[in-house]
Each structure stands twice: as structure tokens, then as C-alpha cells.
């Protein structure tokens, strides 16, 4: 589990393609003395497992499924990526609950500066559209952001100066693709509200599934 607050921008040092899968190595400023083999790291919003490591260097074996579903398939040597370590129990949740399970790739359709801020308009894939709720949360390349002005497949996010400085989202241009993850809380609500269409979502249904005292 992650929060969508980026801790470092790593740099791709190796991309080795293997029949649909990838071997990815990154240089990082994270304190690798606190990272162990098998730990989970979110790379551009995708939860990956550390399989090899050295000082300031992390390596991941990426499955064909993750490659096909994310923008990791387009990585090249020298490219910067967002990195976040898994949320520690008792840690602050500065963004929102991010699982690192990317729902699909979105595409930037427009960008515009508003004072010191940057507005990005994006188009989401069909799997993400039902969760585009005004003032709700979404992870873009692993960054926790607020959904503004959702309309059909399109929505807008506003990037403040701190986010622009700490992430590579400021470099995004129209037609660029990004990893999108919808809010996990919205997914559960949608699942349970559709689970029994005969009765819909009501107090009895919520009590039966443990969300409130009966």
C-alpha cells in the first residue's frame, strides 16, 4: 500500500526486454540500507518487487502482464521515474490509499499554466471512467491528485508548485501516456452497490456486509 506522495525521482540505468517481460534497473537517492530484497516499491505508480540491489541501485523483474498494462513498457535509459516506498504501519497518509495496481493508461490531451500552477487535461480508459468523481482522488504515475471537472472520459488535475518540483508531471505534453489508478475506496463501493442489483445499496445491505451495526 502506498500514499501517492513521491519520495524520489529515480533514473533508468538498464532496460532489458525478455519475451514480453522486463528487467529494469534504476539509480536512486533513496536510502537503500533500509530496503530489502522482496520489498515493494511503486515505480511510476506500479507496485514492483525489488529482486536485486546495490548501493543507490534497485533492480526489478517486471511480468508480461504489468508490462502490457502500464507505461513501463515505454521506459528508456536515462528516463526519470517516480519512486515511493510502501506505507509503514503508523505512517502519515499524506495522499490517499494507492495500491500500486494500475488500472490502465491515460493520455494527456491538453496543458495550460494558471499562475504558478499547471492544469493537465487527460483522457481515461473505460476501466477508470466510473471512478472519475469531482474532488475525488486519482493516482497519475503514482502521484496522488484531485479530480477536477470530470466529463465522460476526460478530467482535469491541477499541479501546484511543490508537485511540479518533486515530480516529472511538469514535463508531460499532449499525447503522452500515463499510468492511472482509480481510488480503491470507490472500487469497493461500486462493487458492493452492484453486487445485489435486486435491492441496491441500503442500510440492510451495508449491515449484512459488515459496514455498520445491524
N, C-alpha and C positions, 0 to 999 in steps of 0.2 A: 504494500500500500504506500502511496506517495501523496504529496500535497499540491504539486504543481508549482512549487517555489524552486526555481533553478539555482543550483549550488555552484555550478561551474560550466564553462564552455570548453569542452574538450576538442582536440584536433585529430582528425582521422590520419593514422600513420600507415595502415595496411587494410586493403580490401581484397580478400581472396575469394573468388566465386567458385563454388563447388556444386555443380549439377543442381542449381536452384537454391542451395543454402549459401551462407556467407561465413567467412572467418573475418572478424572485424577487430582491429586493434586501434586504441586511442591513447594519446597522451593527455594527461590531466593534471590539474593543480589540486585535486582532492588529496587529502591525507590518506595515502594508500596503506599506511600502517594500521589503520582502523578498518580496512576492507579485507575480507577473507574470501577464499575460493568458495563459490556457491552462493555468494551474496547477490542480491538483486539490485540492479542499477537501472534507472529509467534513462534511455538514450533517445532523445527527441520524442519522449513520451511513450516509448515502447519498453516494457519490462524485460530486461535481458539478464542472464546469469553469467557472472564472472567465471571464466574457465581457466584463465591463466593471468598472471600478474607479475609485475616488477615495479620498482620504484617509479612512480609517476606514469605507469603504463598499465592499461587494462585490455584484456582480450575476451571476446565473446564469440561463441558459436551460435549462429542465428539459423533457425529452422526455415525450411522452404515455405511453411505457412506464414511465418512472420514476415519473411521477405516479400511474399506476394501481397500481403495486406497493408504494408507500410512503405513509407518513402525511404526506408533504409536501403532498398534495392537500388536507389539512385546515388548513394554516397560515393564520394571520390576522395582520394588522398588530398589532405590539406583542408578539407571542409570542416567547419565548426559544427559541433552538435551540443545540444543541451544535456546536462547530466544532473541527476538527482538521486541521492541515496534513499533507501527505503525509510519510511517514517518510524522512528523509535517509539516504543510504548512510553507514554508520558510526554512526548514531544508536542510542540505547538503546531496546530493545524492552521497555517497561515493562508492557505488557499482553499481547496476543497478536497474531498476524497477522490484520489486518482488511482486507478488500479494498474495502469500501465498496459492494459489490454486495448489496443487501438481498434476503434470501430470501423474506420475507413479513412480514405484520403480525401481531403477537401482541396479546393483550388481558390487561390486569390483572384478576385475579379476586379478590384479597384483599391487604390490607396489615396489618402489625402491628409495633408497636415492641417491641424487645427490648433493654432498657437504652438505650444511646445509638445503637444500630443500628436499621435498618429492614429487615424482611423483606417482600419482594414475591412473591406467587404469581402466575404467569402461565400462560396457555394459548397454546400454539404452533400454527401452521398445520401441515398434514400434511407439507409440504416440509422442515420443521425438526425434526420429531419424531425421525427416525432418528439425529440427532446430539446428542440430549439425553443426555449421558453424565455420571454423577455425578463431580463435581470437574473436569469439562471446562470449556471456555471458550465463551462466547457474547457477542455484542455486542448491547446493548439501546440503541436510539437512539444507536449509535456508542460506547457505554461498554463497555469490556472487563470482564466479570463472570464469576464462577464458578457453574456449575450445581449446585444442591443438590436433593436428593430428587426426581429426575425420576420421574414415574409416568404413563405414557401420554402424553397431550397436555399435561400440566401439569408445571411445575417451579417451583423457588423460588430466589431470589437474596437475598443479604444485603448491604445497603449500609452501609458504615462511615461515621463522621462526615465524613471527608475527601471521600468521594464525594458524600455528601449536600450538602456545602457547595459543591462545584465543579460540580455538575450540577443539572438540573431534575427528576431522578428522584424527589426527595423530594415533589414535588407530584402525582405520579401517584395516581389514585384508581381503584377498581374500575370496569370498562367502558372505561377509557382505552385507546387503541391505541398500540402502539409498533412501531418497526422492529426486526426481528430478523435477524441474520446468524449462521449456524452457522460453526463453526470450519473453515477451508479445509483444514486437515490431515485432519480427519475426512472431508471430502468426497472427497479423493483416495484415502484408504484404502478407503472404501466403494466408490468407482468401480472400483479395481483388484481388490478382493476379489470383485466381482460380474462382472468382465469375462470371466472364463472359468469358468463355473459347473461345467464338467466336472472341473476339477482343484482349484478353490478356491485359497485363499491359502497357499502353501508356499514353501520356500526356492528351489526351481527357478523358480517364477513370479516371485518378487522379484528373483532374479538376472537373469532374462530382460528385465525392465523396468528394470534399472539401479539397483536399490535395494541391491544387495550384490554383492560379487565372486563370480563363478561359479567 
